[in-house]
Amino acid sequence: MTTHHCGAHSHASENHHDHSHAPSPEKLAAASSEKVAECPVMEGTLVIKAEAEQAGLYREYQGKRYWLCCEGCGPLFDASPEEYAHSG
C-alpha cells in the first residue's frame, strides 16, 4: 500500500477518493473536460488545472505537464516520474 501525506491527512492507495482538497462536484461539473486532469500520483483524483497551477501543483516531464492534487504528490512524482507519467 502506498501512503503519503497531504496536509494533515494521509492517503492510502486503496482509499483515495475522499479528498477534502479535491474540487467540489459543482466545480468539476462546471469545468470543461480540457480544464480538468487526473492526478498521476493519486489516480482517480480529479484536479482543476488552473487551480493546481496557481498552487504550483504541477510538474513537467518529457515535454508533458502533469497536474497534482496536493503538495504531498510533488515529492513522489519527482522521485519516480516514470512511474507516474503514464497517467494524467
C-alpha positions as a Markdown table, in Angstrom:
| # | Residue | x | y | z |
|---|---|---|---|---|
| 1 | Met | 0.0 | 0.0 | 0.0 |
| 2 | Thr | 1.3 | 3.4 | -0.9 |
| 3 | Thr | 0.7 | 6.1 | 1.7 |
| 4 | His | 1.7 | 9.8 | 1.6 |
| 5 | His | 0.6 | 12.9 | 3.4 |
| 6 | Cys | -1.3 | 15.9 | 2.0 |
| 7 | Gly | -1.5 | 18.4 | 4.7 |
| 8 | Ala | -2.7 | 16.9 | 8.0 |
| 9 | His | -4.2 | 13.7 | 6.5 |
| 10 | Ser | -2.8 | 10.7 | 4.7 |
| 11 | His | -3.7 | 8.9 | 1.5 |
| 12 | Ala | -3.8 | 5.2 | 1.1 |
| 13 | Ser | -3.8 | 3.9 | -2.5 |
| 14 | Glu | -7.0 | 1.8 | -1.9 |
| 15 | Asn | -8.9 | 4.7 | -0.4 |
| 16 | His | -8.1 | 7.9 | -2.2 |
| 17 | His | -11.5 | 9.1 | -3.4 |
| 18 | Asp | -12.5 | 11.2 | -0.4 |
| 19 | His | -10.1 | 14.2 | -0.5 |
| 20 | Ser | -11.0 | 17.4 | 1.2 |
| 21 | His | -8.7 | 19.2 | -1.2 |
| 22 | Ala | -10.2 | 17.8 | -4.3 |
| 23 | Pro | -12.5 | 20.1 | -6.2 |
| 24 | Ser | -16.2 | 20.1 | -5.3 |
| 25 | Pro | -18.5 | 18.2 | -7.6 |
| 26 | Glu | -20.1 | 21.5 | -8.6 |
| 27 | Lys | -16.7 | 22.9 | -9.6 |
| 28 | Leu | -15.9 | 19.8 | -11.6 |
| 29 | Ala | -19.3 | 19.9 | -13.3 |
| 30 | Ala | -18.8 | 23.5 | -14.3 |
| 31 | Ala | -15.3 | 22.9 | -15.7 |
| 32 | Ser | -14.9 | 21.6 | -19.2 |
| 33 | Ser | -13.0 | 18.3 | -19.7 |
| 34 | Glu | -10.0 | 20.1 | -21.1 |
| 35 | Lys | -9.7 | 22.1 | -17.9 |
| 36 | Val | -9.6 | 19.0 | -15.6 |
| 37 | Ala | -6.9 | 16.4 | -15.2 |
| 38 | Glu | -6.4 | 13.3 | -13.1 |
| 39 | Cys | -3.6 | 13.4 | -10.5 |
| 40 | Pro | -1.0 | 10.9 | -11.8 |
| 41 | Val | 0.0 | 10.0 | -8.2 |
| 42 | Met | -3.4 | 9.6 | -6.7 |
| 43 | Glu | -5.2 | 8.0 | -9.6 |
| 44 | Gly | -8.9 | 8.8 | -9.6 |
| 45 | Thr | -8.5 | 12.2 | -8.0 |
| 46 | Leu | -9.5 | 14.9 | -10.4 |
| 47 | Val | -7.8 | 18.3 | -10.4 |
| 48 | Ile | -8.8 | 21.6 | -12.0 |
| 49 | Lys | -5.7 | 22.6 | -13.9 |
| 50 | Ala | -5.9 | 26.3 | -13.3 |
| 51 | Glu | -6.2 | 25.8 | -9.5 |
| 52 | Ala | -3.3 | 23.4 | -9.5 |
| 53 | Glu | -1.1 | 25.8 | -11.5 |
| 54 | Gln | -1.9 | 28.7 | -9.2 |
| 55 | Ala | -0.8 | 26.5 | -6.2 |
| 56 | Gly | 2.3 | 25.3 | -8.0 |
| 57 | Leu | 1.0 | 21.7 | -8.1 |
| 58 | Tyr | 2.2 | 20.6 | -11.5 |
| 59 | Arg | 5.3 | 19.0 | -13.0 |
| 60 | Glu | 6.8 | 18.8 | -16.5 |
| 61 | Tyr | 8.2 | 15.5 | -17.6 |
| 62 | Gln | 9.3 | 14.6 | -21.1 |
| 63 | Gly | 7.6 | 17.6 | -22.6 |
| 64 | Lys | 4.2 | 16.9 | -20.9 |
| 65 | Arg | 2.6 | 18.7 | -18.0 |
| 66 | Tyr | 1.1 | 16.7 | -15.1 |
| 67 | Trp | -1.2 | 18.3 | -12.5 |
| 68 | Leu | -1.1 | 17.2 | -8.9 |
| 69 | Cys | -3.9 | 17.1 | -6.3 |
| 70 | Cys | -1.8 | 18.1 | -3.3 |
| 71 | Glu | 1.7 | 19.1 | -2.1 |
| 72 | Gly | 2.4 | 15.5 | -0.9 |
| 73 | Cys | 2.2 | 14.3 | -4.5 |
| 74 | Gly | 5.0 | 16.5 | -5.7 |
| 75 | Pro | 7.9 | 14.7 | -4.0 |
| 76 | Leu | 6.6 | 11.3 | -5.0 |
| 77 | Phe | 6.3 | 12.4 | -8.6 |
| 78 | Asp | 9.7 | 14.0 | -8.5 |
| 79 | Ala | 11.3 | 10.8 | -7.1 |
| 80 | Ser | 9.8 | 8.5 | -9.8 |
| 81 | Pro | 8.3 | 10.5 | -12.7 |
| 82 | Glu | 8.5 | 7.5 | -15.0 |
| 83 | Glu | 6.2 | 5.5 | -12.6 |
| 84 | Tyr | 3.5 | 8.2 | -12.7 |
| 85 | Ala | 3.9 | 9.7 | -16.2 |
| 86 | His | 1.6 | 7.0 | -17.7 |
| 87 | Ser | -1.3 | 8.7 | -16.0 |
| 88 | Gly | -3.0 | 12.1 | -16.4 |
